[in-house]
Amino acid sequence: MASQLGISRPIKVLVVDDSAFMRKVVSEMLEEADDIEVIDKARNGIDALRKIETDEPDVITLDVEMPKMDGLEFLQKLPELIGKNIPVIMLSSLTTKQSKTTIKALELGAIDFVAKPSGSISLDIDQVKQELIEKVRIAAGAKSKLAKISKTFSRTLKPVKKRVISTKKITAKPSISTRATGLTKLVVIGSSTGGPRALKEVVTLLPEDLDAAVLIVQHMPPGFTTSLAQRLDKLSDIRVKEAAEGDRLEKGLALLAPGDYHMTIENGQVKLNQNPKVHNVRPAVDVTMESIAYDYNSNTVGVILTGMGKDGAEGMKLIRDNGGKTIGQDEETCVVYGMPKVAYEIGGVEVVKPIDRIAEEIVRMVNS
């Protein structure tokens, strides 16, 4: 497997966790894979920085909360002190506090995260093990691209500067109930691995008076989508919320599909369901895109961002075949060039843009 990712030797992993038990469990899970080698363990961020100087790993697994230097501070210090771009997989428990911290970690450059199971880890150890091994492999394959991607995203670590200019003077965000409900245009955005950081780059640059409703589907488990929506809402001029059954599409409102629920649109309203997974994920981008492609046809803008697999490819093609406009993120700025690549290959992508140019392209398409 490592050779398929362009690595001729085992993937070297540094496990960072303040719990000796978790360091042992995570290491044992990873070393069950023939192509992964745990080269060292660290008890906090400071310890990890010292060990990286001795032997640089291909991937780091990182606990969220640790004494002396936690996960967020470590992510900030890694390029500052070490000058290296090493892919990081976060390990987060299913608590509100840790999910919010994990979303910030993804903004700071962590490739992905694995949600620790609630209760005893032994209850879901096989599921966690397979997910962790798969994500470490994906992260190792993305290592060579991180320097360029980090440069593209570097300004988003500072207060966001709006480059997409609104036609209105932006004041406080109005409540949903006071917004105009007349709606003719709809933007649908799909993303997976690397998505939270990419979504921040896109959504925070959309103007408050965007003449369209927005739907977002990010592959993410329950709880984390709540934190992601809250974070995007805090940073954006448009309003962002986790979608709920019966929510209506409104201009300047972005609805994020909740974890473990497919999101469809019927008569301008959100419908949520737990039908079987599509492409082994729920929510699935294709489910949402296919539910709106015929009704909104030429008034639709489909956007597919970084992610593994092919979810969203058929939905993008359906949008385009029905007269809508579509945008795919380019390979150079994708953490994983999977979903946009497949969409492009089957004819579902009309325009290819780097992540820092997608928001202005959305606005152009909505206004054209």
N, C-alpha and C positions, 0 to 999 in steps of 0.2 A: 504493500500500500504506500509506503513512504516513497518508493521509486516512482509511483504514478504521480506523486505530487512534486516531482523534481528533486527529491532528496534520496541520495544513494545509501544513506546510513540510517540507523534508528533516529527517530525524532527525540531530541533531548528536552526534557521538561524539568522545570523547577517548581516544586509545590510549596506554596506559601500559605500558612494557616497558623493561628495562635494556639490551636488545639493539637496536642500531640496525637490524640486519637484520630482526628480528622486527617492529619498529615499521613498517618499510617494507612487509613482506609483509602484515601484518594490515590496514594502511591501504589497500593496493591491493585486497585482497579485498573490504573493505567498500565501497569506492567503485565497485565494479562494479555495485552496486545503485543504481538511479536515486533512490531515496528516502532514501539515507544519505549524509551528508557528514562526513568526518573534519575537525573544526575545529582540532585541534592534536594534538601528541604530547608525551609526558613520559617522562623516563628513570628516574624513581623516584617514590615517594609524595610526597616533599617538593616536587619539581618539579610534580607533578600538583595538589597543593593550591594552589600559587601560581597556576596557570593557570586553575583553576576560579573563582577570585575575579574573573578578568578576563572570562571568557565561560563561563557555566554550560552544560555539555553536557546532553543528554537521557539519554545512556548513557555509561558508562565501561567499556572493556575493560582488565582489570588482570592483570598478571603476578603469579605467586605469590611468587617469590623475587627480591628486588631489593636493592641496597645502600642504606644510609642509612635507608630506610623501606620495609619490605616490604609485601606485600599485606594481611596481617592488621592491621598497625599502621595502615595507611592507612584500612581499613574502620572502625577504632575512632576515628580522628581526624576523619574526614569530617564526621560530625554534631557532634562536639565543637567543632572549630575553625571549620568552615564553616557549620554549622547547616543543612545541606541534606540531603535524602534523594534521592540520585541513584542510579538502578539500576546495578548493577555486574555485568558478566560476567567471570568468572575464566578465565584461560588457564593450563592445568596440563598438565605432561608426565605420562606414564604411569609414574611412579616411586612407590614406597611412601611416601617422605617427602612428595612433593608432593600425593599423593592425601589424606594425612592433613591436610595444611595446607588443602587445598581444602575438605574437610568442615568444618573450623573456620571457614573463610571463609563458607560457606553459613550456618552458625549465626549469624555476625555480621551477616548481612543481604544478602550477595551473592545476586542473583536466580538465577543459574545458572552453569554453567561449560562450557567447550569443552576437550576433551582434545586436546592437541597430539599428532600422530602420532609414533610412534617412528621414529628414523632421519630421513631427509631429508623435510622438510615437503612437497616437491614430489610425493612418492609418493601422498599423499592430499589434495592441495590442493583439488580440487573438492568432496570430501565435507566437508572442514573449512570451506570457504568457505560452502557452503549452510547448514551448521549454524550458523555464526557469524552470518550475515545473518538467519536466522530467529529466533535467540535475541535478537539486538539489537532486532529489531522487537517481539518479545514484551515485552522489558524496557521499551522506550519506552512501550508501551501500559499498563504497570503503574505508571508513574512517579507518576501522580496519587494512587495508593492508598498509597504507601509510608509517608507520615507516620503515617497511622492504623494501618497494620500494624505499624510499628516501635514504636508506643506499646503495642500489644497484647503484643508480644514483648519489651518492654524488660527485664522482670525475668529473662528466660532468659539474659541476658549475665552475670548474677551467679550465685553458687552456687545450685543449684536448691533451692527450698523446697517440700516435698511438701504439696499441698493435699488429695489423695485419701488418706484415712486408712485404713491397714491394720488388720485385726483381730488381727494378731500383732505381737509385739515384733520389730522388724527388727534382725537381727544380721548377721553376715557372710553373703554369698550362698552357699548350698550348691552343690555340684557337681551337674551334671545327673543323675548316676547315683544320687544320694541322694534325689531328689525322688519324690514319689508319682506313679505312672504312670497311676492311674485317671483317665480323661479323658472328660468328657461334653460340654464346651463349648469353642467355638473362636471366636476373634476374628480377622478378616481385614482388614488395612488396606492400601489402595492409594493411591499418590501419585506425582506427577511434578514439574513445575516448581514450585519453592518447597517441595518435599517434605521435604528433610533438616531444615530448620528447623522445619517443622510436626511432623515425627516426633519431634524432640527434645521439643517441647512436650507431645506426647501420651504417648510411651513412658516418659519419665522420671517421669511422674506416676502410672503404674500401680503398684499395691502388689505387694510381693514374694509375697504369698499370693493373688494373683489366681486365681480358680477356673476358669481357662481357659488353653488354649494360644493362642499368638499367631502369625500369619503376616503378614509384611510384604512388599509388592511395591513397590519404588521404581524408576522408570525411570532407569537408571544403568549405565554401561559396566563391564566387569570391572575389578577392582582397587579401584575406588572403593566398591563395595558392601562389600568387606572392611573398608576403613577406616571406613565408616559404621557397620557392625555393631559394630566394636571401640569406637568412640566412644560409641554408645548404651549398650553394655554397661557401660562405665566410669561413665556418668552415672546409670544406672537401678538400681532395686531388683530388677526382674526380670532374668533372664539373657537376653542377646541374642547371637546368633551368626549368621554367614553359613551358610545352609543347605547341607548336603551330602547326597549320595545316601544314602538309608537312615536319615537322622535320624528319630527318633520324636517325635510330638507329646507334649508334657508340660506340665502346669500350671506357670505361671510362667516358661515358656521362650518367647522370641520368635525365630522363624527368618526371616531376611531372604533373599529370593531373590537368588542370585548374578547379577551382570551377564552378559548374553548367554545366559541359561538360563531357560526357562519352568519354573515350579515347580508340581507337582501333588501331591495326597495320595492314596495308595492304601493301604487297610487301616492307617491311622494312621501311615504312613511317607512320607517325602519322596521324590519321584521327580523327576529333572531331565532336561530334554530340550532339544534345539536344533531343534525343529520350526520351520517357517516363522514369521516374525514375524506378530503379530496387531496390527492398528491401527498397523503399521509399527514396533512395539517388541517387544523380547524382553529381559527378562521382561515379560509382559503380565498385568495385574490380572485381566482376564476369565478367562484360562486357569486361574488359581489358584482364583478364586471358583467357577467352574463345576465344578471338580473336587470341591468339598466341599459344595455347596448341597444335593444330594439326600441324602447320607449323614448330615449333621449337622443338616439342616432347622431345627427350632425352637431348637436349641441353638447356633445360629450368630449372631454379631454382625458385620455387614459395615460397614466404615467407608471412605468415600471422601474424600480430601483434595485440596488444590490441585493443578492440573495442566491442561495444554492437551489438547484432544481429547475423546474419548469412552470411552477405555479404563476398564473397571470398571462402566460404566453397566448393561450387560446382566447382568453378574455380580451386581450389587447387586439388580437386579429379580428375578433368579432366587432369590437368598437370601430376599428378602421373600416371593415367591410360594410358597416352600416353608416358610413359617412363621417364618423368622428375623427378627431385628431389624436395622435399618440406620440409620446416622448419616451425614449429609453436612455437610461444612464450609460455613459461610455465606459469602456473596459478599464481605462486607466484610473478612474476614481472609484470603481467598485471594489469593495473588500472581496467579494466573490462575484465574478462575472458569469452567473448562471442564468437566473431568470431573465435579465435583459438580453442575454445572448440568444436564448431559445426564442424569445419573442421576436427578435430581429431576424433570425434565420427563417422563421415561418411567415414572415411578412407582416408582423404585427406592429412594427416600429416605423413611424414616418420620419421622425427627427431624432438624432442622437446628440446628447449634450453632456458635458461634464457636470458634476453635481452642483457646482457653484453658478451654473447658468440655467438650471432647470426652472427656478421660480419665475424668472423674467420671461422664459418661453411659455410657461403656463399662462401668464398674464397676457402675452401677445396673442396666444391662441383663443383665450376666452374673449378678448376684445375684437377679434377679427371676424 
